[in-house]
Amino acid sequence: MSDLAKEKAARLLKKRGSLSSLGSHEVRAKEAFAKTKDSISTVSYMEEPGHHDDIPRPAVQMENTYQLSPAQRFPVLTVKDILKDVLTSYLQEEKYEPELCRQMTKTISEVVKARVKDLMIPRYKIIVIISIGQIRDQNMRMGSRCLWDETHDNFSSHTFKNSSLFATATVYGVYFE
């Protein structure tokens, strides 16, 4: 790909709201070292998170599979290890601050959901619930109720504590027939 075409593509991407992960001087530097590829990786972003919801999409007609039971069960122990790893890495040195913990619950739930989805468990809906609270002289009980099939649906949970906060993370795997 010629330099002119690369620069034109970079300008077009900048106009559309994408940023190139390699600047034009970095692309030229890579070409000088003889190990080049004809592509530029890009990162896209949206300025307004809800503007894409206004565009109606045509309904996709799916064929029935008539599959009533999962080929692979929900991996409870693997998900528990993910929960333990993520909670420990994000909260080990943190002190309880309400605003920080509000953001951390969102961040941790997105990370856990992404890591569980990376396991590629087919036909399971993943629901992640994270609760973070301050440790004081109080007791707390948490409960949940779900309408589900005991033979296919399952959950995994982990609780984390440090000197100033506690966190409870629960991941539900609900089989989608």
Long-range contacts (C-beta under 8 A, 24 or more apart in sequence): 1-38, 3-28, 6-40, 9-40, 10-40, 13-42, 17-44, 17-45, 17-46, 17-47, 18-42, 18-43, 18-44, 18-45, 19-43, 19-45, 67-123, 67-177, 68-177, 69-151, 69-152, 70-122, 70-123, 70-124, 70-152, 70-175, 71-122, 72-121, 72-122, 73-152, 73-154, 74-121, 74-124, 74-152, 74-153, 74-154, 74-156, 74-173, 74-175, 75-119, 75-121, 76-154, 76-155, 76-156, 77-156, 78-119, 79-116, 79-119, 79-156, 79-171, 79-173, 80-156, 80-157, 80-158, 82-112, 82-115, 82-116, 82-171, 83-112, 83-156, 83-157, 83-158, 83-169, 83-171, 84-158, 84-160, 86-111, 86-112, 86-115, 86-169, 87-158, 87-160, 87-167, 87-169, 88-160, 91-132, 91-160, 91-162, 91-165, 91-167, 92-162, 93-162, 94-162, 94-164, 94-165, 95-164, 95-165, 96-132, 96-133, 96-134, 96-135, 96-164, 96-165, 101-132, 101-133, 101-165, 104-132, 105-130, 105-131, 105-132, 108-167, 108-169, 109-169, 112-169, 112-171, 116-171, 116-173, 121-173, 123-175, 123-176, 123-177, 124-173, 124-174, 124-175, 124-176, 125-172, 125-173, 125-174, 125-175, 125-176, 126-171, 126-172, 126-173, 127-171, 127-172, 127-174, 128-169, 128-170, 128-171, 128-172, 129-169, 129-170, 129-171, 129-172, 130-167, 130-168, 130-169, 131-167, 131-168, 131-169, 132-165, 132-166, 132-167, 133-165, 133-166, 133-167, 134-164, 134-165, 135-161, 135-163, 135-164, 135-165, 135-166, 142-168, 144-170, 146-172, 146-174, 148-174, 149-175
